[in-house]
Amino acid sequence: MLITSCKKDHTTPTPVAAPIATLGLYEVNSSYYKRAFIAISQVGTQSVSYYGVFDTGSAGMTIDATGILPASMITSTGIIIPVNQDSVVVDGITVTNKTATVSYGDSQSEVQEYGNLAYAVVKIGDQNGSITTSRIPIFLYYKIFDVNTKTNEPPHSNDVFGVGPGVSFANSAIGSPLSYFKPTNGGISGFKLAMLNNADFSISGTYVSGLLTIGLVPDDVSPSSPFIMHRLTNYPQGGYSPDIAATITYQGQSVPAMVLFDTGTPAITLIENSSAKADTTSLPSGTPVTLTTSSGFSYSYTTAQANDLTTIAQPSFTGDPRTIFSINFFTDNEFLMDYAGHEIGLKNN
């Protein structure tokens, strides 16, 4: 008698890479002033309700210590750390005695934050959807100072959620909160930002779901990806820079540029041109502008009265040689950050 048996296949399916989370952002508009905010609902063990500017132009999360730490710890000259201690733990937040100053803007519009390096678990998002980080470095500040007006700004008026590559110039321990998430199953550290919609910006803020995808998959950065990838340069200070070489064309001029695509710049694209005849000049409404990067990404727009406002500036006046494309760029294009491969991807939409 011949007995035949069936052999069972015990092969385990290979796990497929997938994004870590998808969250929404709040789109806020006041006249031509646009911002994208991300909700912060927990710092340490403490539940909070604050909103950080979603900023592709800087690296690291900064948040006002007011409402985070006990008022008795915060003075006009600093955060109190006990004498002879290098740190103190409050509500799950480790505040170190390492102080720094974080600056935003240029010589004509500089804001400075004064504070301390801290470590905490942070919950990103709110009741609409959220994800919690591991214990990450953040910057707790006790004072915001407007360099040009010589005045202190209100608490939490400049909380920043910096998602750029590299590390903070203020302290190299601080990087993008999104860079600390660890993908699994062949996933890649990074994020995608979907195209913002001008119609969603409102004075009170409109929550728009699905704008931010945390974690990339191999197809996002493969040669067949619809994103045009740009390799970033590593520097001794600040690490990998988000600046991309490009050529800007307007009014018959072609200007070489290092471009920062910056969701944190709320209104006006700033084209730096060392041959400009004035410190700053606003391009008239109806002016065509074309951007072409060194990797072949191309984008054209026409200035309008309320959108795509553009100023030409002398680098000697602003103190910053970079051309900065404002949040308006992100209403026409998609953006990808690959922390692992040190690349930025740009995609026309």
Backbone hydrogen bonds, N-H to C=O, Kabsch-Sander energy under -0.5 kcal/mol:
donor,donor_aa,acceptor,acceptor_aa,energy
3,I,1,M,-0.6
4,T,2,L,-0.5
8,K,6,C,-0.6
10,H,8,K,-0.7
20,I,214,I,-2.5
21,A,214,I,-1.5
23,L,212,L,-2.9
25,L,208,V,-1.8
26,Y,37,F,-2.9
27,E,25,L,-0.6
27,E,206,T,-2.7
28,V,26,Y,-0.6
28,V,35,R,-2.8
29,N,202,S,-2.4
30,S,33,Y,-2.3
33,Y,30,S,-2.2
34,K,32,Y,-0.7
34,K,266,P,-2.6
35,R,28,V,-2.4
37,F,26,Y,-2.9
38,I,52,G,-2.6
40,I,50,Y,-3.2
41,S,39,A,-0.5
41,S,123,K,-2.0
42,Q,123,K,-1.0
43,V,46,Q,-2.2
44,G,121,V,-3.0
45,T,91,D,-2.9
46,Q,43,V,-1.6
46,Q,91,D,-0.5
48,V,41,S,-1.7
50,Y,40,I,-2.2
52,G,38,I,-2.5
53,V,159,D,-2.5
54,F,36,A,-3.1
55,D,53,V,-0.8
55,D,161,F,-2.2
56,T,54,F,-0.6
58,S,55,D,-0.8
60,G,162,G,-2.3
62,T,160,V,-2.8
63,I,139,F,-2.4
65,A,141,Y,-3.0
67,G,69,L,-0.6
68,I,65,A,-2.1
69,L,65,A,-2.9
73,M,70,P,-2.1
74,I,71,A,-1.1
75,T,73,M,-0.5
75,T,78,G,-2.2
78,G,75,T,-0.6
80,I,73,M,-3.1
85,Q,82,P,-1.7
88,V,95,V,-2.0
90,V,88,V,-0.5
90,V,93,I,-2.6
93,I,90,V,-2.1
94,T,92,G,-0.5
94,T,119,Y,-2.7
95,V,88,V,-3.1
95,V,93,I,-0.8
96,T,94,T,-0.6
96,T,117,L,-2.5
97,N,86,D,-2.2
99,T,97,N,-0.8
100,A,115,G,-2.0
102,V,113,E,-2.4
104,Y,111,V,-2.5
107,S,318,T,-2.5
109,S,106,D,-1.4
111,V,104,Y,-2.4
112,Q,145,F,-2.9
113,E,102,V,-3.0
114,Y,143,K,-2.3
115,G,100,A,-2.1
116,N,140,L,-2.9
117,L,98,K,-2.5
118,A,138,I,-2.6
119,Y,94,T,-2.3
120,A,136,I,-2.2
122,V,134,S,-0.5
123,K,42,Q,-2.3
124,I,122,V,-0.6
124,I,131,I,-3.1
125,G,39,A,-3.1
126,D,129,G,-1.2
129,G,126,D,-2.2
131,I,124,I,-2.1
133,T,122,V,-2.8
136,I,120,A,-2.7
136,I,134,S,-0.6
138,I,118,A,-2.8
139,F,61,M,-2.6
140,L,116,N,-2.4
140,L,138,I,-0.6
141,Y,63,I,-1.7
141,Y,139,F,-0.6
142,Y,114,Y,-2.9
143,K,114,Y,-1.2
145,F,112,Q,-3.1
146,D,151,T,-3.1
147,V,110,E,-2.1
147,V,145,F,-0.8
148,N,110,E,-0.6
150,K,146,D,-1.6
151,T,146,D,-0.9
153,E,144,I,-2.6
157,S,154,P,-1.6
159,D,156,H,-0.7
160,V,62,T,-1.4
161,F,53,V,-3.0
162,G,60,G,-2.1
162,G,160,V,-0.7
163,V,55,D,-2.8
163,V,161,F,-0.5
164,G,55,D,-0.6
164,G,58,S,-3.5
167,V,238,G,-1.9
168,S,171,N,-0.6
168,S,174,I,-2.8
174,I,171,N,-2.1
175,G,173,A,-0.5
176,S,166,G,-0.5
179,S,176,S,-1.2
180,Y,177,P,-1.1
181,F,178,L,-0.9
187,G,184,T,-1.4
188,I,216,L,-2.6
191,F,337,M,-2.0
192,K,213,T,-2.2
193,L,335,F,-3.3
194,A,192,K,-0.6
194,A,211,L,-2.9
196,L,330,F,-2.8
198,N,196,L,-0.5
200,D,197,N,-1.8
201,F,197,N,-0.6
201,F,198,N,-1.0
202,S,27,E,-1.1
206,T,27,E,-2.4
207,Y,205,G,-0.5
208,V,25,L,-3.0
209,S,207,Y,-0.5
211,L,208,V,-0.7
212,L,23,L,-2.6
213,T,192,K,-2.6
213,T,211,L,-0.6
214,I,21,A,-3.1
214,I,212,L,-0.6
215,G,190,G,-3.1
215,G,213,T,-0.5
216,L,188,I,-3.1
220,D,217,V,-2.0
221,V,217,V,-0.6
221,V,218,P,-1.2
222,S,218,P,-0.6
225,S,222,S,-2.2
228,I,346,L,-2.9
229,M,227,F,-0.6
230,H,344,I,-2.0
232,L,342,H,-2.5
235,Y,239,G,-1.7
238,G,236,P,-0.5
239,G,235,Y,-1.0
241,S,233,T,-2.6
244,I,259,V,-2.4
246,A,257,A,-2.7
247,T,292,T,-2.5
248,I,255,V,-2.8
249,T,290,T,-2.7
250,Y,253,Q,-2.1
251,Q,288,P,-0.6
253,Q,250,Y,-2.9
255,V,248,I,-3.6
255,V,253,Q,-0.5
257,A,246,A,-2.7
259,V,244,I,-3.4
259,V,257,A,-0.6
260,L,323,T,-2.7
261,F,259,V,-0.5
262,D,260,L,-0.8
262,D,325,F,-2.6
263,T,261,F,-0.6
265,T,262,D,-1.3
269,T,309,L,-2.5
270,L,324,I,-2.6
271,I,269,T,-0.6
271,I,311,T,-2.8
272,E,270,L,-0.6
273,N,313,A,-2.9
276,A,273,N,-2.0
281,T,312,I,-2.3
283,L,310,T,-2.7
286,G,303,T,-3.2
287,T,284,P,-1.2
289,V,301,Y,-2.9
290,T,249,T,-2.3
291,L,299,Y,-3.2
292,T,247,T,-2.1
293,T,297,F,-2.8
294,S,245,A,-2.4
296,G,293,T,-1.6
299,Y,291,L,-2.5
301,Y,289,V,-2.4
303,T,287,T,-2.4
304,A,307,N,-2.2
311,T,269,T,-2.9
312,I,281,T,-3.4
313,A,271,I,-2.6
314,Q,279,D,-2.3
317,F,314,Q,-1.7
318,T,314,Q,-1.9
319,G,315,P,-2.5
323,T,258,M,-2.2
324,I,270,L,-2.4
325,F,260,L,-2.4
325,F,323,T,-0.6
326,S,324,I,-0.6
327,I,265,T,-2.4
329,F,326,S,-1.9
330,F,327,I,-1.1
331,T,328,N,-1.5
332,D,329,F,-1.3
333,N,329,F,-0.9
334,E,347,K,-3.0
335,F,193,L,-2.0
336,L,345,G,-2.4
337,M,191,F,-2.8
338,D,343,E,-2.9
339,Y,189,S,-1.4
339,Y,337,M,-0.8
340,A,189,S,-1.4
342,H,338,D,-1.0
343,E,338,D,-1.7
344,I,230,H,-2.0
345,G,336,L,-2.5
346,L,228,I,-2.0
347,K,334,E,-1.9
349,N,332,D,-1.6
